[in-house]
């Protein structure tokens, strides 16, 4: 599957961050990744940041907060800049010596024009492929990684929902790719249905024509609310009772969607 994923492993995350810091030094690219990981801003909002938004030219110090209007939602947001973000921006400022109206992330030859989304995508993908050999990492992964690790550290669900403008915590969990609880424990999600003859989709992925006892709409709702993320396994026969017994032995919770 090609779904954009967060970087869940802390060791891999460090390798990813450090790619443009030590392996292939580039202060602009490093700062872009740091800002994306620590603010949860969409890439469209990051690329339109100007130096006057992040740096106080009177005091020659990095600002402690960003105040922006998000492009997608029109929401006015005040976002704290953590010490890591402030240091990355300050080091970049010293290197670049920009004007207040210059874009923070621009090409060397065009200070008054921001990087394109495709350029930002290549920056992020290169770091992911070279450092952690991961394919499903994009600019949006930075936003998801922020939330995933905030959740792991116990940040309140209501705060994460507000950051992502989600109407429920279940939506936020699906968005962040969470299949574990906040302590890192896994769970089984199981369902049984009946495969039937008939036409199926032909867009490339493996497909089955399956009827569920609760109906397709309710199945999709319950399955999504259970929080599955990436892979699933299909088997012939009735196996939920076996899964329940294995789960009891392993002390792993089970969520049965239908049977």
N, C-alpha and C positions, 0 to 999 in steps of 0.2 A: 504494500500500500504506500501511496505517496503523501500521506498526511503529514503536515508539518508537526514536529514533535519538540517538546522542551528537552534540554540537556539535563537528565536526571542525576547522573553520577557526578559526585563532587570532584573526584579526581579528573575526570574528563573535562569538567567545566573549567578547572584551573588550567589545563592544557590548552583548551580553546581560547581562554582569555589571554594567556601568555604568548600565543603564537605571534601576534604583532608587537609584543613587548620585547621578546627575546629571540625567538626563532627567526622571524622575518621582520625586523623592527620597522614600524611605520606608525608614528604618533597619531596621525589622523585616523587611521583605521582602528588602532587600539582604543582611541577615545570614543569612536562611534560604537564599538562593541560594549565598552564599559557603560556608556550612557543608556544604551538599549537594555542592558541587563539590570541596571539599577533604578530605572525610572518607569519601566513598563509602558513607555510611550510607543505609539505606532510609528513605523519608519517614516510615514508621510509627515508626522509632526517633528521628528528628529531632524529630517533633512531641511526643514524650513527654519530651524533655529538660527538666529543671528547672534553675533558676539554680544550685542547690547542686552540680549535676553539672559545670558549666562555669566557675564562679566561686568563688574562695576568699574568703569574707566576712571572715575574720580578717585576711588580708593585703590585702584589697580589690584583688586581682589576678586576672586570668584564669588558669585552670588551663592547664598545658601538655599535659595528656592527659585524655581521657575514658575512663572505665571503665564499660561497660554490658553488659547481657545482651541480645543481639539478640532481638527478639520472634519473628521467623519461625523461627530455627534454635535458639534457646536457647544460642547460643555466647557465651561470655564474651570480650569484646574490650577491648583497651586501644588507644586510637586517639590519635595525636599531633594536637594542634591547632597548625597552622602559624601563622606571624606574621600572615598575612592574616585567618585565622579569629579569632585572639586580638584583633586590633585591632577587627574588626567587632563582636565580642561586648563588648569594653570600651566602645566608643562607645555601643552600645545600652544597656549597663548604666547609664552616666552619664545618658543620656536618660530611662530608664525608672525608675530607683531601685527595683528590685524586692525582694521578700522571697525568702529561700532556697527556699521551697516553691513559689513561683510558676513557672508554665511559661514557658520562654523565648519560645515562639511562641504567643501568645494574642491574643484580641481585646482592644481597649482597655478594654471594659467588663467583661470576665470574665478576670481575671488567673489565677484558679484553674482555668481550663478551657483545654485546648490548642485550637489551630486544627484544623478538620476536614481530612481528606484532600482533600475537594472545594475547600475554601478555598485550600489550598496549591497544588492543581492550577491554580486560576484565577490565582494569583500568578505561577506559572512560565509558564503559557501566555500571559498578558498581556505579560510581558517578552519572550518569544520572538516573538510576533506583531508587537509594536510596534517592536522593535529590529532583528530580522533577518528578519522576514516568513517565519518557518518554522512549518509546521503540525505536524510530527511530533515536537514537543518536549513532554515532560511531566516530572513530578517524577522519574520513573525515569531520564530523560535525564541528570540531574545525576550519578547514580551511574555511568552508562555513560561520561559525558564524563571523569570522573576517571580511569577505567581506560584509555580511549583515549589520552589525552595522557600518561599514565604510560608506556604502551607505546611511544609515539612518542619518549619521552625515554630509552628503553632499560631500563626497569625489568624485572627478571628475571621470566620467565614463572611460576616457582613462587610468587613473592610475589603476583602477580595472581590466580593460581588459589586461593591461600589466602584472599585478601580476599573473593573471590566464592563461596567454597566449591564450586569446580568440580572435577570429577574428572580433567579433562584440559585441556591448553592449547588443543586444537581447540575445545572448548566455550567457553572464554573468548574466543577469537578471534571465534567466531560471535556471542557475546553482545555484544561491543564493536563489531561491525560492521566488522571489519578485512578489507579486500581488498587491502591494500598491505603490503609488508614494513616493518620498523622504519625504513628509510631513505626511505620514502614512494614506493617503486616499485610500479607496478601489475603485474598478471599477467592472462593470459587463462585462463578456465575453460571447457572445451568438452566437449560430449557429443553423440552421435548416437543416434537411436532411430527407430522406425517408428510413424507415426500410424495408428490403426485405427478402423474404424467401431464405434459402440456408444454407450451412454449416458455422459454426462459430468455433472459437478457443475453445479448451476444457481444457485450463490450469488452471482453477479454478476461475478466476475473472469473474464478470458479463460481458457478451459480446453481441453486437448487430451487425447485418450486415447492415450497413448504407451507402446509396449513397448520396453524396453531389453534389450540382449543379456545384461546381468548380473543382470537381475531388478529389480523395483521396490525391494525392501528394500535391496539392496546399492547400487543407484544412489543412493538417498536418503542412505545412509551416506557414500558417497564424495563426493557433491556437497556435502554439509554440511561434511565434513572439508576440502574445498578452500577453504572460507571465503567463499562468495559472500554478498552482503548484500542488495541491494535489487533492482535491475532486471536483466533478462536479455533477450536477443533470440533469436527463433526464425526459422529460414529453411528453405526447401524445398530439398532436395538434399543432397549430401555436400560439406561445406566445411571439414572439419578440416585437410586437407592445405593448403588455401589459407590458413587461419588460422596454421598452422605456418610457412608461408613469410613471411607478413606479420610474424609475431612475430620471425622471425629478422632481417628487415630492420630492424625497430624496436628489436631487442635487448630484447624483453619475454618473460619466461618464460611457458610454457604448461603447464597441467595438464589432460591429457585423461582424463576420467572413464570414458568407454567409447565404442566405435564399432562 
